[in-house]
């Protein structure tokens, strides 16, 4: 299985948030953000990628989505034998400690969405660094 260091799946139902995140990634033109409007579509996208023998370097999940929320999606990813080691971020407006604890238990990163765009750009840079780290970690094994 190949991890594509240029592909990030972003499951988000709010089109304004999607637009802002894509803008924040514009400085990183080698990154492709694949959008899924809900968790179920994100899982379908991951299954399609598996069938093509590659996976994204990062999955970003909003917690509050219709159809299948971020918590349910993260649980499904961790239960899937071929997806369970994916790097996942819960990226949400929530600042609920229970959500942060859930992310930690599920071995995911928890980040509250910032209000300021410059903070979002810094977070996008952190996401790209996380992708690069995942690729380097795999190449060492």
N, C-alpha and C positions, 0 to 999 in steps of 0.2 A: 504494500500500500504506500502510495506517495502522498506526502503532505505538501500542499501547494502554498508556498509562503506568500503568494500574492492574492489569495482568496480568503475573504471573511464573510461569514453568513451573519446577517443582522436581522433578527426577528423582532419586528416593531409594527404595531398597528397605527401609530400616530404619524401621519405623513409629514407633519411639520418637524417632528423629531428626526425622521428619516432624512429629510432635506438638510437639516443642520449637520447631522453626522456625515452625510456624503460631502457636504461643503468642507467640513473639517479634514476629511481625507484627501481633498483635492491637492494638497501639497505633496502627497504621497501617490503620485500618478501611477505607480506600478501596482497599487492595491486595487483589487476589484471587490466592491461590496455587493454581495448578492442579497437581495431583500426577500424576506418572507413575511407576509402580513400577520402570521400567527404561528404558534408552535407546531401545529400539525403540518403546515406547509414547510416549515424549517426541517422537520424530520423527513418529509418526502424528498426535499432537496438533498439532504445528507444521503438518503438511500440511493438517489440518482447518481450522486458523486461516487458512492461506493461501487456502483455497477460500472462506472468508468475508471475504477481503480485509483481514485484520488480523494483526498479529504481537504477541507479548509484548514488553515493554520489556527483559526479562531472562530468561535461561535459566540455571538453577543445576543443575549436574550433580555427583552423587556419582561418584567414580571407580570404586569397587568395587560393581558391580551385576550381577545375573544377566542373561541373555539378550543384552544389549548394554551394555558398560560405558561409563563416562563418557568415556574416551579415544576409543573408537570412535564414540560419539555426537558428540563435538566434531569429529572428523575428517569425519563425514558432514555436519554443519552447515556447516563451512567449504568443503566440496566442492559444496554446493547453491547454485546461482546466486541464488536468492531468499532464502536464509537466511544466507549467508556473512557478512553484516555485523552479524548479531545480537550483542548484548552477552552474553557467556557467562562464567560463573564455575565453576571446578572447586572444589567445596566438599567437603572430604574429611578423614578422620582421618589421612591420609598426611602425613608430613613429609619424604618422600623428595625430595631435590633433583632427581632425574630427572623426577618428576611436575611440579615447579615449572618446570623448563626446558621440558618439553613444552607446558605451558600458555602460557608466554611465546612459544614458536615458533608456536603456534596462535592467538596474539593473544587469549588469554583471561586472566582474572584467576585467581590461585590463592590459596585461603584454606583454612587448616587449621581444622577445626571446634574451637571452644573447649570447655573443660570447664565453665566458669562461665556461668550463664544470663545474667548482666548483660553479659558479653562478647558473647553471642549477640544480645542486644537491640541492642547497639551495631553489630554486623554487619548486623542487619536494617535499621537506620537507614541504614547505608552502602549497602545494596542499594536502598533507596527513593531515596536521593540519586542513585545510578547510573541508575535509571530516569528520574528527572527530568532528569539531564544528557543522556541519550540523546534525550529528547523535545525539549529545548532545542536540541541539536545539529542535529536534523532540521529544526526550524522556521527555523533560520538559513540552511539551504541552499535 
